[in-house]
Amino acid sequence: MVSNIEKQIYDFIRPYAGTYLFNIKKVILTQKTDLDTDLSIDEYEVEELMEEYFKKFNVDPAGFDIKVYYPDIPFSWNPFKKTIPVQVPDFTIGMLIESAKAGHWLYK
């Protein structure tokens, strides 16, 4: 059963989730849905989303750092230089739900 806060978070994220092309089917959101890899929300959209999230759900943002989930990617003008992939932790809807229930950002 989905709690009221979970439903509110899903409704809050829904506009960022988009739809499948041509069949207008909603993307399925779960607690494991990753904002970056599953929903392809870029860093600038996430910054706005999180500012609104902290205000709307009265969550203390202390400890939240967007660079943990969207780190700066090293850039090289050398097209032959192999770049090393940057490992980032998951950034899921479940994290938003649990932090909203706690009233502060739980993940550092």
C-alpha positions as CSV (number, residue, x, y, z in Angstrom):
1,M,0.0,0.0,0.0
2,V,1.3,3.4,-1.0
3,S,1.3,6.0,1.8
4,N,0.1,9.6,1.3
5,I,3.7,11.0,1.2
6,E,4.7,8.3,-1.4
7,K,1.8,9.3,-3.6
8,Q,2.7,13.0,-3.2
9,I,6.3,12.2,-4.2
10,Y,5.2,10.2,-7.2
11,D,2.8,13.0,-8.3
12,F,5.6,15.5,-7.8
13,I,8.1,13.4,-10.0
14,R,5.5,12.5,-12.7
15,P,5.9,15.7,-14.8
16,Y,9.7,14.9,-15.1
17,A,9.0,11.2,-16.1
18,G,7.6,11.8,-19.6
19,T,5.7,9.2,-21.6
20,Y,6.6,6.5,-24.0
21,L,6.6,7.8,-27.6
22,F,3.6,7.0,-29.8
23,N,1.6,5.0,-27.3
24,I,1.2,7.7,-24.7
25,K,1.8,5.2,-21.9
26,K,3.0,6.7,-18.6
27,V,6.5,5.6,-17.5
28,I,6.1,3.4,-14.5
29,L,7.5,5.0,-11.3
30,T,8.8,2.9,-8.4
31,Q,10.9,3.5,-5.4
32,K,13.9,2.1,-7.4
33,T,13.4,4.5,-10.3
34,D,16.7,6.4,-10.7
35,L,16.3,10.1,-11.5
36,D,19.4,10.1,-13.7
37,T,19.6,6.7,-15.4
38,D,15.9,5.8,-15.6
39,L,14.3,9.2,-16.1
40,S,17.3,11.0,-17.8
41,I,16.8,14.1,-15.8
42,D,19.8,16.4,-16.3
43,E,21.7,18.2,-13.6
44,Y,20.0,21.6,-14.1
45,E,16.5,20.1,-14.0
46,V,17.4,18.1,-10.9
47,E,18.7,21.2,-9.1
48,E,15.3,22.9,-9.7
49,L,13.4,19.7,-8.8
50,M,15.4,19.4,-5.5
51,E,14.9,23.0,-4.5
52,E,11.2,22.6,-5.0
53,Y,11.2,19.2,-3.2
54,F,12.9,20.6,-0.1
55,K,10.4,23.4,0.1
56,K,7.3,21.5,-0.7
57,F,8.0,18.5,1.6
58,N,9.7,20.5,4.3
59,V,12.9,18.5,4.1
60,D,16.1,20.0,5.6
61,P,18.6,20.0,2.7
62,A,21.7,19.9,5.0
63,G,24.0,17.2,3.7
64,F,22.6,17.2,0.2
65,D,25.2,17.8,-2.5
66,I,24.1,17.6,-6.2
67,K,27.7,16.9,-7.2
68,V,27.5,13.5,-5.5
69,Y,24.9,12.4,-8.0
70,Y,26.0,14.6,-11.0
71,P,29.8,15.0,-10.6
72,D,31.9,17.2,-12.9
73,I,33.1,15.0,-15.8
74,P,36.7,15.6,-16.8
75,F,36.9,17.1,-20.3
76,S,39.7,16.8,-22.8
77,W,40.2,18.4,-26.2
78,N,42.1,15.3,-27.2
79,P,39.7,13.1,-29.1
80,F,42.0,10.1,-28.7
81,K,42.2,10.3,-25.0
82,K,40.1,7.6,-23.3
83,T,37.9,8.9,-20.5
84,I,37.4,6.9,-17.4
85,P,33.7,6.5,-16.5
86,V,32.7,8.2,-13.3
87,Q,30.9,6.0,-10.8
88,V,28.0,7.7,-9.1
89,P,25.6,6.4,-6.4
90,D,21.9,5.7,-7.2
91,F,19.6,8.7,-6.9
92,T,16.2,7.2,-6.6
93,I,12.6,8.1,-5.8
94,G,12.8,5.9,-2.7
95,M,15.5,8.3,-1.4
96,L,13.1,11.2,-1.8
97,I,10.3,9.3,-0.1
98,E,12.4,8.2,2.9
99,S,13.9,11.7,3.4
100,A,10.5,13.3,3.2
101,K,9.3,10.9,5.9
102,A,12.4,11.8,8.1
103,G,12.2,15.5,7.4
104,H,15.9,15.8,6.4
105,W,18.2,14.4,3.7
106,L,19.3,11.0,4.8
107,Y,21.9,10.2,2.2
108,K,25.4,11.6,2.4
